[in-house]
Amino acid sequence: MSIGSEWSITVSEAVEKYITQRGVRKPKTFEATAQRACSYLVDACGAKELVQYNRADALNYRDYLIARGLVGSSVSRVISFINKLRI
């Protein structure tokens, strides 16, 4: 097994793992926010493994969020959540 395949999980799997590890004793809105950010990403760019998303996907994601009517600070917040998944 190569190192790349060990770390290759889908964005949905990453969100579930993040919620399980970081969502302990957090309000229900924590999970809803995480799931929403994930669904926006999948709607905008398709369901992929985390390592497959690239700069073009990030730009499409940003444009998708803006088209949904999110203001700049909300776009930044949602994108920063997705960045937490890659760490």
Distance bins in CASP14 RR format, pairs under 12 A and 6 or more apart:
PFRMAT RR
TARGET T0000
AUTHOR 0000-0000-0000
RMODE 2
METHOD distances of the structure
MODEL  1
1 7 0 0 0 0 0 1 0 0 0 0 0
1 8 0 0 0 0 0 1 0 0 0 0 0
2 8 0 0 0 0 1 0 0 0 0 0 0
2 51 0 0 0 0 0 1 0 0 0 0 0
3 51 0 0 0 0 0 1 0 0 0 0 0
4 49 0 0 0 0 1 0 0 0 0 0 0
4 50 0 0 0 0 0 1 0 0 0 0 0
4 51 1 0 0 1 0 0 0 0 0 0 0
4 52 0 0 0 0 0 1 0 0 0 0 0
5 49 0 0 0 0 1 0 0 0 0 0 0
5 51 0 0 0 0 1 0 0 0 0 0 0
6 49 0 0 0 0 0 1 0 0 0 0 0
6 51 0 0 0 0 0 1 0 0 0 0 0
7 13 0 0 0 0 0 1 0 0 0 0 0
7 14 0 0 0 0 0 1 0 0 0 0 0
7 17 0 0 0 0 0 1 0 0 0 0 0
7 49 0 0 0 0 1 0 0 0 0 0 0
7 50 1 0 0 1 0 0 0 0 0 0 0
7 51 1 0 0 1 0 0 0 0 0 0 0
7 52 0 0 0 0 0 1 0 0 0 0 0
7 85 0 0 0 0 0 1 0 0 0 0 0
7 86 0 0 0 0 1 0 0 0 0 0 0
7 87 0 0 0 0 0 1 0 0 0 0 0
8 14 0 0 0 0 0 1 0 0 0 0 0
8 48 0 0 0 0 1 0 0 0 0 0 0
8 49 1 0 1 0 0 0 0 0 0 0 0
8 50 1 0 0 1 0 0 0 0 0 0 0
8 51 1 0 1 0 0 0 0 0 0 0 0
8 52 0 0 0 0 1 0 0 0 0 0 0
8 53 0 0 0 0 0 1 0 0 0 0 0
9 15 0 0 0 0 1 0 0 0 0 0 0
9 16 0 0 0 0 1 0 0 0 0 0 0
9 17 1 0 0 1 0 0 0 0 0 0 0
9 18 0 0 0 0 0 1 0 0 0 0 0
9 47 0 0 0 0 0 1 0 0 0 0 0
9 48 0 0 0 0 0 1 0 0 0 0 0
9 49 1 0 0 1 0 0 0 0 0 0 0
9 50 1 0 0 1 0 0 0 0 0 0 0
9 51 0 0 0 0 1 0 0 0 0 0 0
9 52 0 0 0 0 0 1 0 0 0 0 0
9 85 0 0 0 0 1 0 0 0 0 0 0
9 86 0 0 0 0 0 1 0 0 0 0 0
10 16 0 0 0 0 1 0 0 0 0 0 0
10 17 0 0 0 0 0 1 0 0 0 0 0
10 38 0 0 0 0 1 0 0 0 0 0 0
10 41 0 0 0 0 0 1 0 0 0 0 0
10 42 0 0 0 0 1 0 0 0 0 0 0
10 46 0 0 0 0 0 1 0 0 0 0 0
10 47 1 0 0 1 0 0 0 0 0 0 0
10 48 1 0 0 1 0 0 0 0 0 0 0
10 49 1 0 1 0 0 0 0 0 0 0 0
10 50 1 0 0 1 0 0 0 0 0 0 0
10 51 0 0 0 0 0 1 0 0 0 0 0
10 52 0 0 0 0 1 0 0 0 0 0 0
10 53 0 0 0 0 0 1 0 0 0 0 0
10 85 0 0 0 0 0 1 0 0 0 0 0
11 17 0 0 0 0 0 1 0 0 0 0 0
11 18 0 0 0 0 0 1 0 0 0 0 0
11 34 0 0 0 0 0 1 0 0 0 0 0
11 35 0 0 0 0 0 1 0 0 0 0 0
11 37 0 0 0 0 1 0 0 0 0 0 0
11 38 1 0 1 0 0 0 0 0 0 0 0
11 39 0 0 0 0 1 0 0 0 0 0 0
11 40 0 0 0 0 0 1 0 0 0 0 0
11 41 1 0 1 0 0 0 0 0 0 0 0
11 42 1 0 0 1 0 0 0 0 0 0 0
11 43 0 0 0 0 0 1 0 0 0 0 0
11 44 0 0 0 0 0 1 0 0 0 0 0
11 45 0 0 0 0 1 0 0 0 0 0 0
11 46 0 0 0 0 1 0 0 0 0 0 0
11 47 1 0 0 1 0 0 0 0 0 0 0
11 48 1 0 0 1 0 0 0 0 0 0 0
11 49 1 0 0 1 0 0 0 0 0 0 0
11 50 1 0 1 0 0 0 0 0 0 0 0
11 51 0 0 0 0 0 1 0 0 0 0 0
11 52 0 0 0 0 1 0 0 0 0 0 0
11 53 1 0 0 1 0 0 0 0 0 0 0
11 57 0 0 0 0 0 1 0 0 0 0 0
11 61 0 0 0 0 0 1 0 0 0 0 0
11 81 0 0 0 0 0 1 0 0 0 0 0
11 82 1 0 0 1 0 0 0 0 0 0 0
11 83 0 0 0 0 0 1 0 0 0 0 0
11 84 0 0 0 0 0 1 0 0 0 0 0
11 85 1 0 0 1 0 0 0 0 0 0 0
11 86 0 0 0 0 1 0 0 0 0 0 0
12 18 0 0 0 0 0 1 0 0 0 0 0
12 19 0 0 0 0 0 1 0 0 0 0 0
12 34 0 0 0 0 0 1 0 0 0 0 0
12 35 0 0 0 0 1 0 0 0 0 0 0
12 37 0 0 0 0 0 1 0 0 0 0 0
12 38 1 0 0 1 0 0 0 0 0 0 0
12 39 0 0 0 0 1 0 0 0 0 0 0
12 41 0 0 0 0 1 0 0 0 0 0 0
12 42 1 0 0 1 0 0 0 0 0 0 0
12 46 0 0 0 0 0 1 0 0 0 0 0
12 47 1 0 0 1 0 0 0 0 0 0 0
12 48 0 0 0 0 0 1 0 0 0 0 0
12 49 0 0 0 0 0 1 0 0 0 0 0
12 50 0 0 0 0 0 1 0 0 0 0 0
12 85 0 0 0 0 0 1 0 0 0 0 0
13 19 0 0 0 0 0 1 0 0 0 0 0
13 20 0 0 0 0 0 1 0 0 0 0 0
13 38 0 0 0 0 1 0 0 0 0 0 0
13 47 0 0 0 0 0 1 0 0 0 0 0
13 48 0 0 0 0 0 1 0 0 0 0 0
13 49 0 0 0 0 1 0 0 0 0 0 0
13 50 0 0 0 0 1 0 0 0 0 0 0
13 85 0 0 0 0 1 0 0 0 0 0 0
14 20 0 0 0 0 0 1 0 0 0 0 0
14 21 0 0 0 0 0 1 0 0 0 0 0
14 22 0 0 0 0 0 1 0 0 0 0 0
14 34 0 0 0 0 1 0 0 0 0 0 0
14 35 0 0 0 0 0 1 0 0 0 0 0
14 37 0 0 0 0 0 1 0 0 0 0 0
14 38 0 0 0 0 1 0 0 0 0 0 0
14 41 0 0 0 0 0 1 0 0 0 0 0
14 42 0 0 0 0 0 1 0 0 0 0 0
14 47 0 0 0 0 0 1 0 0 0 0 0
14 48 0 0 0 0 0 1 0 0 0 0 0
14 49 0 0 0 0 1 0 0 0 0 0 0
14 50 1 0 1 0 0 0 0 0 0 0 0
14 51 0 0 0 0 0 1 0 0 0 0 0
14 53 0 0 0 0 0 1 0 0 0 0 0
14 81 0 0 0 0 0 1 0 0 0 0 0
14 82 0 0 0 0 1 0 0 0 0 0 0
14 83 0 0 0 0 0 1 0 0 0 0 0
14 84 0 0 0 0 1 0 0 0 0 0 0
14 85 1 0 1 0 0 0 0 0 0 0 0
14 86 0 0 0 0 1 0 0 0 0 0 0
14 87 0 0 0 0 0 1 0 0 0 0 0
15 21 0 0 0 0 0 1 0 0 0 0 0
15 22 0 0 0 0 0 1 0 0 0 0 0
15 23 0 0 0 0 0 1 0 0 0 0 0
15 30 0 0 0 0 0 1 0 0 0 0 0
15 31 0 0 0 0 1 0 0 0 0 0 0
15 32 0 0 0 0 0 1 0 0 0 0 0
15 33 0 0 0 0 0 1 0 0 0 0 0
15 34 1 0 1 0 0 0 0 0 0 0 0
15 35 1 0 0 1 0 0 0 0 0 0 0
15 36 0 0 0 0 1 0 0 0 0 0 0
15 37 1 0 0 1 0 0 0 0 0 0 0
15 38 1 0 1 0 0 0 0 0 0 0 0
15 39 0 0 0 0 1 0 0 0 0 0 0
15 40 0 0 0 0 0 1 0 0 0 0 0
15 41 0 0 0 0 1 0 0 0 0 0 0
15 42 0 0 0 0 1 0 0 0 0 0 0
15 47 0 0 0 0 0 1 0 0 0 0 0
15 50 0 0 0 0 0 1 0 0 0 0 0
15 81 0 0 0 0 1 0 0 0 0 0 0
15 82 0 0 0 0 1 0 0 0 0 0 0
15 84 0 0 0 0 0 1 0 0 0 0 0
15 85 1 0 0 1 0 0 0 0 0 0 0
15 86 0 0 0 0 0 1 0 0 0 0 0
16 22 0 0 0 0 0 1 0 0 0 0 0
16 23 0 0 0 0 0 1 0 0 0 0 0
16 31 0 0 0 0 1 0 0 0 0 0 0
16 34 0 0 0 0 1 0 0 0 0 0 0
16 35 0 0 0 0 1 0 0 0 0 0 0
16 38 0 0 0 0 1 0 0 0 0 0 0
16 85 0 0 0 0 0 1 0 0 0 0 0
17 23 0 0 0 0 0 1 0 0 0 0 0
17 34 0 0 0 0 0 1 0 0 0 0 0
17 38 0 0 0 0 0 1 0 0 0 0 0
17 50 0 0 0 0 0 1 0 0 0 0 0
17 84 0 0 0 0 0 1 0 0 0 0 0
17 85 0 0 0 0 1 0 0 0 0 0 0
17 87 0 0 0 0 0 1 0 0 0 0 0
18 24 0 0 0 0 0 1 0 0 0 0 0
18 26 0 0 0 0 0 1 0 0 0 0 0
18 30 0 0 0 0 1 0 0 0 0 0 0
18 31 0 0 0 0 1 0 0 0 0 0 0
18 33 0 0 0 0 0 1 0 0 0 0 0
18 34 1 0 0 1 0 0 0 0 0 0 0
18 35 0 0 0 0 0 1 0 0 0 0 0
18 37 0 0 0 0 0 1 0 0 0 0 0
18 38 0 0 0 0 1 0 0 0 0 0 0
18 50 0 0 0 0 0 1 0 0 0 0 0
18 81 0 0 0 0 1 0 0 0 0 0 0
18 82 0 0 0 0 0 1 0 0 0 0 0
18 83 0 0 0 0 0 1 0 0 0 0 0
18 84 1 0 0 1 0 0 0 0 0 0 0
18 85 1 0 1 0 0 0 0 0 0 0 0
18 86 0 0 0 0 0 1 0 0 0 0 0
18 87 0 0 0 0 1 0 0 0 0 0 0
19 26 0 0 0 0 1 0 0 0 0 0 0
19 28 0 0 0 0 0 1 0 0 0 0 0
19 29 0 0 0 0 0 1 0 0 0 0 0
19 30 1 0 0 1 0 0 0 0 0 0 0
19 31 1 0 1 0 0 0 0 0 0 0 0
19 32 0 0 0 0 0 1 0 0 0 0 0
19 33 0 0 0 0 1 0 0 0 0 0 0
19 34 1 0 1 0 0 0 0 0 0 0 0
19 35 1 0 0 1 0 0 0 0 0 0 0
19 37 0 0 0 0 0 1 0 0 0 0 0
19 38 0 0 0 0 1 0 0 0 0 0 0
19 81 0 0 0 0 0 1 0 0 0 0 0
19 84 0 0 0 0 0 1 0 0 0 0 0
19 85 0 0 0 0 0 1 0 0 0 0 0
20 26 0 0 0 0 0 1 0 0 0 0 0
20 30 0 0 0 0 0 1 0 0 0 0 0
20 31 0 0 0 0 1 0 0 0 0 0 0
20 34 0 0 0 0 0 1 0 0 0 0 0
21 30 0 0 0 0 0 1 0 0 0 0 0
21 34 0 0 0 0 0 1 0 0 0 0 0
21 84 0 0 0 0 0 1 0 0 0 0 0
21 85 0 0 0 0 0 1 0 0 0 0 0
21 87 0 0 0 0 0 1 0 0 0 0 0
22 30 1 0 0 1 0 0 0 0 0 0 0
22 31 0 0 0 0 0 1 0 0 0 0 0
22 33 0 0 0 0 0 1 0 0 0 0 0
22 34 0 0 0 0 1 0 0 0 0 0 0
22 81 0 0 0 0 0 1 0 0 0 0 0
22 84 0 0 0 0 1 0 0 0 0 0 0
22 85 0 0 0 0 0 1 0 0 0 0 0
22 87 0 0 0 0 0 1 0 0 0 0 0
23 29 0 0 0 0 0 1 0 0 0 0 0
23 30 1 0 1 0 0 0 0 0 0 0 0
23 31 1 0 0 1 0 0 0 0 0 0 0
23 32 0 0 0 0 0 1 0 0 0 0 0
23 33 0 0 0 0 0 1 0 0 0 0 0
23 34 0 0 0 0 1 0 0 0 0 0 0
24 30 0 0 0 0 1 0 0 0 0 0 0
24 31 0 0 0 0 0 1 0 0 0 0 0
26 32 0 0 0 0 0 1 0 0 0 0 0
26 33 0 0 0 0 1 0 0 0 0 0 0
26 34 0 0 0 0 1 0 0 0 0 0 0
27 33 0 0 0 0 1 0 0 0 0 0 0
27 34 0 0 0 0 0 1 0 0 0 0 0
28 34 0 0 0 0 0 1 0 0 0 0 0
28 35 0 0 0 0 0 1 0 0 0 0 0
29 35 0 0 0 0 0 1 0 0 0 0 0
29 36 0 0 0 0 1 0 0 0 0 0 0
30 36 0 0 0 0 0 1 0 0 0 0 0
30 37 0 0 0 0 0 1 0 0 0 0 0
30 81 0 0 0 0 0 1 0 0 0 0 0
31 37 0 0 0 0 0 1 0 0 0 0 0
31 38 0 0 0 0 0 1 0 0 0 0 0
32 38 0 0 0 0 0 1 0 0 0 0 0
32 39 0 0 0 0 0 1 0 0 0 0 0
32 81 0 0 0 0 0 1 0 0 0 0 0
33 39 0 0 0 0 0 1 0 0 0 0 0
33 40 0 0 0 0 0 1 0 0 0 0 0
33 74 0 0 0 0 0 1 0 0 0 0 0
33 77 0 0 0 0 1 0 0 0 0 0 0
33 78 0 0 0 0 1 0 0 0 0 0 0
33 80 0 0 0 0 0 1 0 0 0 0 0
33 81 1 0 0 1 0 0 0 0 0 0 0
33 82 0 0 0 0 0 1 0 0 0 0 0
33 84 0 0 0 0 0 1 0 0 0 0 0
34 40 0 0 0 0 0 1 0 0 0 0 0
34 41 0 0 0 0 0 1 0 0 0 0 0
34 77 0 0 0 0 0 1 0 0 0 0 0
34 78 0 0 0 0 0 1 0 0 0 0 0
34 81 1 0 0 1 0 0 0 0 0 0 0
34 82 0 0 0 0 1 0 0 0 0 0 0
34 84 0 0 0 0 1 0 0 0 0 0 0
34 85 0 0 0 0 1 0 0 0 0 0 0
35 41 0 0 0 0 0 1 0 0 0 0 0
35 42 0 0 0 0 0 1 0 0 0 0 0
35 78 0 0 0 0 0 1 0 0 0 0 0
35 81 0 0 0 0 0 1 0 0 0 0 0
36 42 0 0 0 0 0 1 0 0 0 0 0
36 43 0 0 0 0 0 1 0 0 0 0 0
36 65 0 0 0 0 0 1 0 0 0 0 0
36 68 0 0 0 0 0 1 0 0 0 0 0
36 70 0 0 0 0 0 1 0 0 0 0 0
36 74 0 0 0 0 0 1 0 0 0 0 0
36 77 0 0 0 0 0 1 0 0 0 0 0
36 78 1 0 0 1 0 0 0 0 0 0 0
36 81 0 0 0 0 1 0 0 0 0 0 0
36 82 0 0 0 0 0 1 0 0 0 0 0
37 43 0 0 0 0 0 1 0 0 0 0 0
37 44 0 0 0 0 0 1 0 0 0 0 0
37 61 0 0 0 0 1 0 0 0 0 0 0
37 64 0 0 0 0 0 1 0 0 0 0 0
37 65 0 0 0 0 1 0 0 0 0 0 0
37 68 0 0 0 0 0 1 0 0 0 0 0
37 70 0 0 0 0 0 1 0 0 0 0 0
37 74 0 0 0 0 0 1 0 0 0 0 0
37 75 0 0 0 0 0 1 0 0 0 0 0
37 76 0 0 0 0 0 1 0 0 0 0 0
37 77 0 0 0 0 1 0 0 0 0 0 0
37 78 1 0 1 0 0 0 0 0 0 0 0
37 79 0 0 0 0 1 0 0 0 0 0 0
37 80 0 0 0 0 1 0 0 0 0 0 0
37 81 1 0 1 0 0 0 0 0 0 0 0
37 82 1 0 1 0 0 0 0 0 0 0 0
37 83 0 0 0 0 0 1 0 0 0 0 0
37 84 0 0 0 0 1 0 0 0 0 0 0
37 85 0 0 0 0 1 0 0 0 0 0 0
38 44 0 0 0 0 0 1 0 0 0 0 0
38 45 0 0 0 0 0 1 0 0 0 0 0
38 46 0 0 0 0 0 1 0 0 0 0 0
38 47 0 0 0 0 1 0 0 0 0 0 0
38 48 0 0 0 0 0 1 0 0 0 0 0
38 50 0 0 0 0 0 1 0 0 0 0 0
38 53 0 0 0 0 0 1 0 0 0 0 0
38 61 0 0 0 0 0 1 0 0 0 0 0
38 78 0 0 0 0 0 1 0 0 0 0 0
38 81 0 0 0 0 1 0 0 0 0 0 0
38 82 1 0 0 1 0 0 0 0 0 0 0
38 84 0 0 0 0 0 1 0 0 0 0 0
38 85 0 0 0 0 1 0 0 0 0 0 0
39 45 0 0 0 0 0 1 0 0 0 0 0
39 46 0 0 0 0 0 1 0 0 0 0 0
39 47 0 0 0 0 0 1 0 0 0 0 0
39 61 0 0 0 0 0 1 0 0 0 0 0
39 64 0 0 0 0 0 1 0 0 0 0 0
39 65 0 0 0 0 0 1 0 0 0 0 0
39 68 0 0 0 0 0 1 0 0 0 0 0
39 78 0 0 0 0 0 1 0 0 0 0 0
39 82 0 0 0 0 0 1 0 0 0 0 0
40 46 0 0 0 0 0 1 0 0 0 0 0
40 60 0 0 0 0 0 1 0 0 0 0 0
40 61 1 0 0 1 0 0 0 0 0 0 0
40 62 0 0 0 0 0 1 0 0 0 0 0
40 63 0 0 0 0 0 1 0 0 0 0 0
40 64 1 0 0 1 0 0 0 0 0 0 0
40 65 1 0 0 1 0 0 0 0 0 0 0
40 66 0 0 0 0 0 1 0 0 0 0 0
40 67 0 0 0 0 0 1 0 0 0 0 0
40 68 1 0 0 1 0 0 0 0 0 0 0
40 69 0 0 0 0 0 1 0 0 0 0 0
40 70 0 0 0 0 1 0 0 0 0 0 0
40 74 0 0 0 0 0 1 0 0 0 0 0
40 75 0 0 0 0 0 1 0 0 0 0 0
40 77 0 0 0 0 0 1 0 0 0 0 0
40 78 1 0 0 1 0 0 0 0 0 0 0
40 79 0 0 0 0 1 0 0 0 0 0 0
40 81 0 0 0 0 1 0 0 0 0 0 0
40 82 0 0 0 0 1 0 0 0 0 0 0
41 47 0 0 0 0 1 0 0 0 0 0 0
41 48 0 0 0 0 1 0 0 0 0 0 0
41 50 0 0 0 0 0 1 0 0 0 0 0
41 52 0 0 0 0 0 1 0 0 0 0 0
41 53 1 0 0 1 0 0 0 0 0 0 0
41 57 0 0 0 0 1 0 0 0 0 0 0
41 58 0 0 0 0 1 0 0 0 0 0 0
41 60 0 0 0 0 1 0 0 0 0 0 0
41 61 1 0 1 0 0 0 0 0 0 0 0
41 62 0 0 0 0 0 1 0 0 0 0 0
41 64 0 0 0 0 1 0 0 0 0 0 0
41 65 0 0 0 0 1 0 0 0 0 0 0
41 78 0 0 0 0 1 0 0 0 0 0 0
41 79 0 0 0 0 1 0 0 0 0 0 0
41 81 0 0 0 0 1 0 0 0 0 0 0
41 82 1 0 1 0 0 0 0 0 0 0 0
41 83 0 0 0 0 0 1 0 0 0 0 0
41 85 0 0 0 0 1 0 0 0 0 0 0
41 86 0 0 0 0 0 1 0 0 0 0 0
42 48 0 0 0 0 1 0 0 0 0 0 0
42 53 0 0 0 0 0 1 0 0 0 0 0
42 57 0 0 0 0 0 1 0 0 0 0 0
42 60 0 0 0 0 0 1 0 0 0 0 0
42 61 0 0 0 0 0 1 0 0 0 0 0
42 64 0 0 0 0 0 1 0 0 0 0 0
42 82 0 0 0 0 0 1 0 0 0 0 0
43 60 0 0 0 0 0 1 0 0 0 0 0
43 61 0 0 0 0 1 0 0 0 0 0 0
43 64 1 0 0 1 0 0 0 0 0 0 0
43 65 0 0 0 0 0 1 0 0 0 0 0
43 67 0 0 0 0 0 1 0 0 0 0 0
43 68 0 0 0 0 1 0 0 0 0 0 0
44 53 0 0 0 0 0 1 0 0 0 0 0
44 56 0 0 0 0 0 1 0 0 0 0 0
44 57 1 0 0 1 0 0 0 0 0 0 0
44 58 0 0 0 0 1 0 0 0 0 0 0
44 59 0 0 0 0 1 0 0 0 0 0 0
44 60 1 0 1 0 0 0 0 0 0 0 0
44 61 1 0 1 0 0 0 0 0 0 0 0
44 62 0 0 0 0 1 0 0 0 0 0 0
44 63 1 0 0 1 0 0 0 0 0 0 0
44 64 1 1 0 0 0 0 0 0 0 0 0
44 65 1 0 0 1 0 0 0 0 0 0 0
44 66 0 0 0 0 0 1 0 0 0 0 0
44 67 0 0 0 0 1 0 0 0 0 0 0
44 68 0 0 0 0 1 0 0 0 0 0 0
44 70 0 0 0 0 0 1 0 0 0 0 0
44 75 0 0 0 0 0 1 0 0 0 0 0
44 78 0 0 0 0 0 1 0 0 0 0 0
44 79 0 0 0 0 0 1 0 0 0 0 0
44 82 0 0 0 0 0 1 0 0 0 0 0
45 52 0 0 0 0 1 0 0 0 0 0 0
45 53 1 0 0 1 0 0 0 0 0 0 0
45 54 0 0 0 0 1 0 0 0 0 0 0
45 55 0 0 0 0 0 1 0 0 0 0 0
45 56 0 0 0 0 1 0 0 0 0 0 0
45 57 1 0 1 0 0 0 0 0 0 0 0
45 58 0 0 0 0 1 0 0 0 0 0 0
45 59 0 0 0 0 1 0 0 0 0 0 0
45 60 1 0 1 0 0 0 0 0 0 0 0
45 61 1 0 1 0 0 0 0 0 0 0 0
45 62 0 0 0 0 0 1 0 0 0 0 0
45 63 0 0 0 0 0 1 0 0 0 0 0
45 64 1 0 0 1 0 0 0 0 0 0 0
45 65 0 0 0 0 0 1 0 0 0 0 0
45 82 0 0 0 0 0 1 0 0 0 0 0
46 52 0 0 0 0 1 0 0 0 0 0 0
46 53 0 0 0 0 1 0 0 0 0 0 0
46 57 0 0 0 0 1 0 0 0 0 0 0
46 60 0 0 0 0 1 0 0 0 0 0 0
46 61 0 0 0 0 0 1 0 0 0 0 0
46 64 0 0 0 0 0 1 0 0 0 0 0
47 53 0 0 0 0 0 1 0 0 0 0 0
47 57 0 0 0 0 0 1 0 0 0 0 0
48 54 0 0 0 0 1 0 0 0 0 0 0
48 57 1 0 0 1 0 0 0 0 0 0 0
48 61 0 0 0 0 0 1 0 0 0 0 0
49 57 0 0 0 0 0 1 0 0 0 0 0
49 85 0 0 0 0 0 1 0 0 0 0 0
49 86 0 0 0 0 0 1 0 0 0 0 0
50 57 0 0 0 0 0 1 0 0 0 0 0
50 82 0 0 0 0 1 0 0 0 0 0 0
50 83 0 0 0 0 0 1 0 0 0 0 0
50 84 0 0 0 0 0 1 0 0 0 0 0
50 85 1 0 0 1 0 0 0 0 0 0 0
50 86 1 0 1 0 0 0 0 0 0 0 0
50 87 0 0 0 0 0 1 0 0 0 0 0
51 57 0 0 0 0 0 1 0 0 0 0 0
51 85 0 0 0 0 0 1 0 0 0 0 0
51 86 0 0 0 0 1 0 0 0 0 0 0
52 86 0 0 0 0 0 1 0 0 0 0 0
53 59 0 0 0 0 0 1 0 0 0 0 0
53 60 0 0 0 0 1 0 0 0 0 0 0
53 61 0 0 0 0 1 0 0 0 0 0 0
53 79 0 0 0 0 0 1 0 0 0 0 0
53 82 0 0 0 0 1 0 0 0 0 0 0
53 83 0 0 0 0 0 1 0 0 0 0 0
53 85 0 0 0 0 1 0 0 0 0 0 0
53 86 0 0 0 0 1 0 0 0 0 0 0
54 60 0 0 0 0 1 0 0 0 0 0 0
54 61 0 0 0 0 0 1 0 0 0 0 0
55 61 0 0 0 0 0 1 0 0 0 0 0
55 62 0 0 0 0 0 1 0 0 0 0 0
56 62 0 0 0 0 0 1 0 0 0 0 0
56 63 0 0 0 0 0 1 0 0 0 0 0
57 63 0 0 0 0 0 1 0 0 0 0 0
57 64 0 0 0 0 0 1 0 0 0 0 0
57 79 0 0 0 0 0 1 0 0 0 0 0
57 82 0 0 0 0 0 1 0 0 0 0 0
58 64 0 0 0 0 0 1 0 0 0 0 0
58 65 0 0 0 0 0 1 0 0 0 0 0
58 75 0 0 0 0 0 1 0 0 0 0 0
58 78 0 0 0 0 0 1 0 0 0 0 0
58 79 1 0 0 1 0 0 0 0 0 0 0
58 80 0 0 0 0 0 1 0 0 0 0 0
58 82 0 0 0 0 1 0 0 0 0 0 0
58 83 0 0 0 0 1 0 0 0 0 0 0
58 86 0 0 0 0 0 1 0 0 0 0 0
59 65 0 0 0 0 0 1 0 0 0 0 0
59 66 0 0 0 0 0 1 0 0 0 0 0
59 75 0 0 0 0 0 1 0 0 0 0 0
59 79 0 0 0 0 0 1 0 0 0 0 0
60 66 0 0 0 0 0 1 0 0 0 0 0
60 67 0 0 0 0 0 1 0 0 0 0 0
60 79 0 0 0 0 0 1 0 0 0 0 0
61 67 0 0 0 0 0 1 0 0 0 0 0
61 68 0 0 0 0 0 1 0 0 0 0 0
61 70 0 0 0 0 0 1 0 0 0 0 0
61 75 0 0 0 0 1 0 0 0 0 0 0
61 76 0 0 0 0 0 1 0 0 0 0 0
61 78 0 0 0 0 1 0 0 0 0 0 0
61 79 1 0 0 1 0 0 0 0 0 0 0
61 80 0 0 0 0 0 1 0 0 0 0 0
61 81 0 0 0 0 0 1 0 0 0 0 0
61 82 1 0 0 1 0 0 0 0 0 0 0
61 83 0 0 0 0 0 1 0 0 0 0 0
62 68 0 0 0 0 0 1 0 0 0 0 0
62 69 0 0 0 0 0 1 0 0 0 0 0
62 70 0 0 0 0 1 0 0 0 0 0 0
62 72 0 0 0 0 1 0 0 0 0 0 0
62 74 0 0 0 0 0 1 0 0 0 0 0
62 75 1 0 0 1 0 0 0 0 0 0 0
62 76 0 0 0 0 1 0 0 0 0 0 0
62 78 0 0 0 0 1 0 0 0 0 0 0
62 79 1 0 0 1 0 0 0 0 0 0 0
62 80 0 0 0 0 0 1 0 0 0 0 0
62 82 0 0 0 0 0 1 0 0 0 0 0
63 69 0 0 0 0 0 1 0 0 0 0 0
63 70 0 0 0 0 0 1 0 0 0 0 0
63 75 0 0 0 0 1 0 0 0 0 0 0
63 79 0 0 0 0 0 1 0 0 0 0 0
64 70 0 0 0 0 1 0 0 0 0 0 0
64 75 0 0 0 0 1 0 0 0 0 0 0
64 78 0 0 0 0 0 1 0 0 0 0 0
64 79 0 0 0 0 0 1 0 0 0 0 0
65 71 0 0 0 0 1 0 0 0 0 0 0
65 72 0 0 0 0 1 0 0 0 0 0 0
65 73 0 0 0 0 0 1 0 0 0 0 0
65 74 1 0 0 1 0 0 0 0 0 0 0
65 75 1 0 1 0 0 0 0 0 0 0 0
65 76 0 0 0 0 1 0 0 0 0 0 0
65 77 0 0 0 0 1 0 0 0 0 0 0
65 78 1 0 1 0 0 0 0 0 0 0 0
65 79 1 0 0 1 0 0 0 0 0 0 0
65 80 0 0 0 0 0 1 0 0 0 0 0
65 81 0 0 0 0 0 1 0 0 0 0 0
65 82 0 0 0 0 0 1 0 0 0 0 0
66 72 1 0 0 1 0 0 0 0 0 0 0
66 74 0 0 0 0 1 0 0 0 0 0 0
66 75 1 0 0 1 0 0 0 0 0 0 0
66 76 0 0 0 0 0 1 0 0 0 0 0
66 78 0 0 0 0 0 1 0 0 0 0 0
66 79 0 0 0 0 0 1 0 0 0 0 0
67 75 0 0 0 0 0 1 0 0 0 0 0
68 74 0 0 0 0 1 0 0 0 0 0 0
68 75 0 0 0 0 1 0 0 0 0 0 0
68 78 0 0 0 0 1 0 0 0 0 0 0
69 75 0 0 0 0 1 0 0 0 0 0 0
69 78 0 0 0 0 0 1 0 0 0 0 0
70 76 0 0 0 0 1 0 0 0 0 0 0
70 77 0 0 0 0 1 0 0 0 0 0 0
70 78 1 0 0 1 0 0 0 0 0 0 0
70 79 0 0 0 0 0 1 0 0 0 0 0
71 77 0 0 0 0 1 0 0 0 0 0 0
71 78 0 0 0 0 0 1 0 0 0 0 0
72 78 0 0 0 0 1 0 0 0 0 0 0
72 79 0 0 0 0 1 0 0 0 0 0 0
72 80 0 0 0 0 0 1 0 0 0 0 0
73 79 0 0 0 0 0 1 0 0 0 0 0
73 80 0 0 0 0 0 1 0 0 0 0 0
74 80 0 0 0 0 0 1 0 0 0 0 0
74 81 0 0 0 0 0 1 0 0 0 0 0
75 81 0 0 0 0 0 1 0 0 0 0 0
75 82 0 0 0 0 0 1 0 0 0 0 0
76 82 0 0 0 0 0 1 0 0 0 0 0
76 83 0 0 0 0 0 1 0 0 0 0 0
77 83 0 0 0 0 0 1 0 0 0 0 0
77 84 0 0 0 0 0 1 0 0 0 0 0
78 84 0 0 0 0 0 1 0 0 0 0 0
78 85 0 0 0 0 0 1 0 0 0 0 0
79 85 0 0 0 0 0 1 0 0 0 0 0
79 86 0 0 0 0 0 1 0 0 0 0 0
80 86 0 0 0 0 0 1 0 0 0 0 0
80 87 0 0 0 0 0 1 0 0 0 0 0
81 87 0 0 0 0 0 1 0 0 0 0 0
END
